[in-house]
């Protein structure tokens, strides 16, 4: 693994994100495929362009199909299993890439982790701490046991993406944990990060994100502006520093598939409605930096975007352009309201009213459960607070 270094966590670690989000936990073992090469139950197939295959669509429509996913999920036609079974929906994306629904806070379709089942298996994102058993069980279904996982990579340290890093490190004792150097110390000593999160979320923290267990310092590999994760067999995952959403954010490009794991840098995507919304939380959001990261993503010429919230998208240029457009729309709306002297609550209400018609998920015929997931993954209040914080820092607000 090139361009990485070990991390020592000295004293004076400070909370990098007072308004953090979340990620991961994981169960039994079974081969991912039957003897005839067909996927075992619980694995849905997706075409190379990011769309669900006809076979997978039939499975979603038919609850008796042998290819339905392992746990229930609104809008997907999934089959329910007993509570506490620890099952996870797994979607095959091609080229030994698998999407895992981490069931954040019990919701389907909010946060995804991804397994690259290469010669050196790699997990991208962990989900929240309470999701770690879900992820572990999904990896077991895919044939990845405790001694098999080589690497865990997180796009950034917000709790919906890296909250399970310490738990997963304990479950898979041979796996390195790769993170940007600005986030590494908080995985080693998460105390201040969790204290800040507790101040923001209060008792809701336990329900939404759970805790963040420390990751042993000798398991951490920190990447800088760029880095490389060895996937084996000549395949690699190249990291690219992509701040704007967070100062510790990286995008990850698969050298074989051209898949780009975008974390939160390109926003929150809702596959049921193809809606795309910004992710602009405090304290790190910066408009120009975020736009620069999107341009960098485009310059990599990825074949597909893999969203942590949520899933694969094949229309790369269109979606990256939409992501930039959404950022401009939200900043303009918040800037006008904030420049008029409105407080946070009033700005949130005004921006929600002015932007809701942009999103099919809020339409009169929309699924209320999908809308609730959308709000959970990219809430108006968090986005507005982050933009207001940036406006105050930059002096960019206008009447």
C-alpha positions, -999 to +999 in steps of 0.1 A: +000+000+000+017+032-012+014+068+001+002+058+035+017+062+069+012+050+105-005+073+129+005+083+164-023+100+183-007+126+206-023+147+232-045+176+223-067+158+198-096+181+191-131+173+179-131+180+141-168+179+136-193+190+162-222+182+139-211+147+129-232+120+111-225+081+112-218+043+101-213+004+110-214-031+127-217-068+114-226-125+116-226-165+101-208-178+071-218-192+037-204-191+002-217-162-019-226-184-048-242-218-054-222-246-071-237-236-105-224-201-101-257-184-094-260-160-064-274-173-032-306-157-018-301-122-005-280-110-034-296-087-059-279-080-093-273-046-108-263-039-144-229-024-151-245+010-158-258+012-123-294+001-130-311-029-114-311-058-138-344-073-151-338-104-130-333-083-099-363-062-107-384-093-110-371-105-076-380-072-060-415-074-075-420-110-065-416-118-028-415-155-036-385-152-058-353-169-046-333-138-052-352-114-029-330-095-004-325-109+031-342-082+051-373-061+047-371-027+030-398-003+020-401+002-017-380-028-026-404-057-022-380-074+002-389-104+023-392-097+061-371-118+085-374-121+122-361-091+142-326-095+154-316-120+127-288-097+117-295-102+080-286-076+055-296-068+019-268-075-005-268-062-040-243-076-066-229-047-087-206-067-109-168-073-109-169-087-074-184-055-060-213-058-035-235-032-019-244-038+017-274-020+033-261-012+069-297-006+082-287+026+099-309+033+129-331+004+117-339+021+084-333+004+050-317+024+022-300+051+043-263+041+044-244+017+022-211-001+027-194-018-002-173-050-004-147-053-031-142-091-031-108-091-047-077-111-039-072-088-009-109-081+001-117-045+010-147-030+028-155+006+018-174+024+047-185+006+079-218+024+088-226+033+124-214+013+154-247-005+158-246-015+121-213-034+126-230-068+132-251-063+101-220-057+080-202-086+096-231-109+088-233-097+052-195-102+047-200-138+061-227-145+035-202-133+009-176-157+021-155-132+041-147-145+075-128-129+104-094-137+090-101-128+053-107-090+052-075-072+042-086-036+044-113-013+056-115+022+040-137+051+052-143+081+030-145+103+061-150+099+098-186+111+102-204+085+123-227+072+096-196+063+075-169+054+101-188+049+134-183+011+131-146+013+123-134+002+157-159-026+160-151-039+125-114-037+133-121-060+163-142-084+142-116-086+114-082-086+133-060-086+101-076-057+084-059-023+080-081+007+085-074+034+059-085+070+066-074+105+056-047+118+079-069+146+092-094+120+105-070+093+117-065+106+153-102+106+159-105+069+151-077+062+175-091+084+203-128+092+195-136+107+230-137+143+219-156+135+187-182+116+206-184+143+233-192+169+206-217+146+189-234+140+223-237+178+227-255+181+194-277+150+194-282+144+231-300+111+238-308+107+201-271+099+195-275+064+209-305+056+187-291+071+155-254+064+156-244+045+188-208+048+199-175+049+181-150+023+195-113+032+193-093+016+166-058+004+176-032+029+164-011+001+148-041-008+126-045+027+111-030+037+077-034+074+069-036+087+034-027+122+023-036+141-009-036+108-027-030+071-017-033+036-029-049+005-014-036-028-028-066-050-037-044-078-051-039-092-086-028-058-099-061-042-088-060-011-066-082+015-050-068+050-054-078+077-029-082+113-038-085+140-012-120+157-017-128+182+010-158+206+010-182+183+029-155+175+055-118+183+058-110+146+062-129+134+031-115+112+003-130+097-029-119+062-040-114+050-076-113+013-085-086+007-111-105-022-127-142-011-126-138+027-128-162+029-098-158+061-078-169+059-042-180+094-035-189+093+002-209+125+009-189+148-015-215+145-042-245+147-019-274+123-010-290+103-038-324+086-035-326+057-060-364+054-059-369+089-072-334+098-086-334+129-063-301+144-054-296+167-025-265+185-011-248+173+021-235+205+036-232+201+074-212+222+098-184+228+106-164+221+074-187+229+045-171+252+020-188+259-013-157+266-035-138+236-020-168+214-025-171+225-062-134+219-067-138+184-054-167+177-078-146+190-107-118+167-096-142+137-095-152+145-131-116+147-142-111+111-130-135+100-157-152+074-135-175+048-151-200+048-122-206+067-089-212+046-057-230+068-032-228+060+005-263+075+006-274+055-015-263+031-042-248+031-077-254+057-104-243+053-140-251+088-154-218+102-141-215+136-159-252+143-154-252+136-117-220+155-109-234+185-128-266+182-108-247+180-076-229+213-083-263+228-093-279+218-061-251+233-040-255+266-058-293+266-054-291+259-016-263+284-010-283+311-029-315+304-009-298+303+025-278+334+016-309+354+008-327+343+040-297+347+062-288+380+047-323+392+056-315+386+093-337+355+098-327+330+125-318+294+119-354+280+124-369+306+100-341+300+074-347+262+076-384+266+071-380+291+042-354+270+024-374+238+028-404+256+013-384+270-016-366+238-025-391+210-019-406+212-054-372+202-068-375+167-053-400+141-064-396+124-029-416+153-015-444+152-041-480+145-034-478+109-045-444+101-029-438+073-005-438+087+030-413+061+042-389+070+014-393+107+023-385+099+059-353+081+049-344+111+026-348+135+055-327+112+078-299+110+053-297+147+043-319+169+065-327+205+057-316+218+091-281+203+090-276+215+054-288+250+063-267+252+095-236+242+075-242+268+048-249+295+074-217+286+092-198+290+060-215+323+052-206+337+086-170+326+081-166+339+046-188+369+048-206+358+016-242+364+028-263+388+008-296+404+012 
